[in-house]
Each structure stands twice: as C-alpha cells, then as structure tokens.
Amino acid sequence: RAPPATYAKIHVDAGVRTRRGGAAVAGAGIARLFLGSSALVILGIWDPATLEAMACREGIALGEDLNIQRFVLSSDCKQVIGDIAKGNQGPYEAIIMKIISRSSPLSCTFTIESR
C-alpha cells in the first residue's frame, strides 16, 4: 500500500538463519522512489517477535538517518505493532520503549502489512 501523499514509507522485516547461527533485520525507505536501506546482523537472538521489534527500531533509525520527518513504518508482525501501539511490557519491553521515545518527535504511523 502506498503511504499518504506527503509521507514516506519504511518497510521492515526480520529473518532467522538457524544453520549459520544468526538473524538479520532490515528496513527500506521509499517515497515514490527508493530513499535508502539499512540492515543489521544479530547473533544470539532467536525470538521472532524480538527480532521484529528490533527491525522496527532499525526502521526508526533509518528514518532519522534519512532525515524523514513523516513516514509510515510497516511490518508483517501484528504482535509487535500492537505492542508498540499499547506500550506493552514483555520480553522486549526496552526495545518497544526505545521505539516509542524515538518516534514521538516524528510524525510516524505504524501499520501491519502481510507479505
């Protein structure tokens, strides 16, 4: 889905590669054209929801790095987007709180988009 006319869109996702012992989170920013991307390799974390939360945090950082003030951040993880909206506590509470604090000065909307 396209973002509103004056907004960019950052799509994030996470993946686990058990054979090689690692995981990766990534985000890409677009606003009618490609603006940039980011990727992060993580060792020792296997929980998909934690990795998706880390991907959302990386998406916020990407928006900041690209100096985007208004954007839609989309993820395919309903649980994490719900936890961000509610400020839920849980095993990745510190990541959720960081996302909330870093996104509050921005005009950032979180959405769920299936693959």
N, C-alpha and C positions, 0 to 999 in steps of 0.2 A: 504494500500500500504506500502510496505517495504521502509525504508529510504535507501539512498545510503550506500554502504558497510562500510564506516568509520564514519557514522553518527548514533546517537541515534534518537529516535522518542518520542516526548511528545504529547499525545493527550489530549485535554482539552474540557470541556463541562460545561454547566450551566443548572440549573433546578429551577423552581419556585414551591413552595408548598403553595398555597393560603390559604388552610384551617388552616394550622399551623402558617401562618404569617411569612414565611421565605423563603430564597433561599439558594442554595448551588452552589459552583463552585468547580471543581475538575480537577486534571490532573494526568496522569500516564506516567512514562518514561520507555521505552523499547529499547534495542539494542540487538536483537536476544534472549534476555531473560529479565525478569522483573527486573528493577533497583530500582523502588520506586514509591510512590504516595503521593499526597497531597490533602487535602480537606479543604474548608473554608465555614462556615455557615455565612450568611449575613442577617441581619434584616433590613427592611425598604426600600429595593430597589426592584422594581418590573419590571423595564425595561429590556427586554430580551437582547438587544444589550449591555447595560451597564454591565449586568452580564456576558455576553460572553467576553467582554473586560477585566473584572476582572479575568475571567478564564485564559485568555491569559497571563495576568500579573502574575498570580499564577504559570502558566507553566514555565515562565522565571525564577521565583524564585526557582522552583523545579530543573530546570537545573543547576542553581547556587549552590543550596544545595547539589546536587549530583556530583558537580564538572565536569559537562559535558560541554565541550568547543564547540562541533559541534553537532547540532541537528536540526531536522525538528519539528516545532510545528504545529500541525494540529487541526483545528476547523471545525465545520459544519456551522459556521456563515460567509457567504460571505461578509456581510456588514462590520463586524469588521476587517476581514483580508484585505479587500480593504481599509478601513480607516487607518490601520497600514501602508500599502504599500504607501499610498498617504500622510500620516501625516495629515489627515483631522482634522479639528476642528469641534466641535459639543458638544453635552451634556456630553460626556465622554472624552473630549479632554485631561484632566490631566492624565487619565489612559493611553491613547494612547501615550502621550509624555513620560510617565514613561516606557512603553514597549519599545519604540524606544531607549531611552537612556540606559536602562539596557541590551538590546540585541545587541547594537552596538559593544561592545568589543568581543562579541561571534560570532561564525560562525553559525547563526541561520536563517533558512528559514521558512517562514510562508506559509502554504498550506490550502486549503479547502478540506475537505473530508466529504461526506454525510454519514449519519448514516448507 
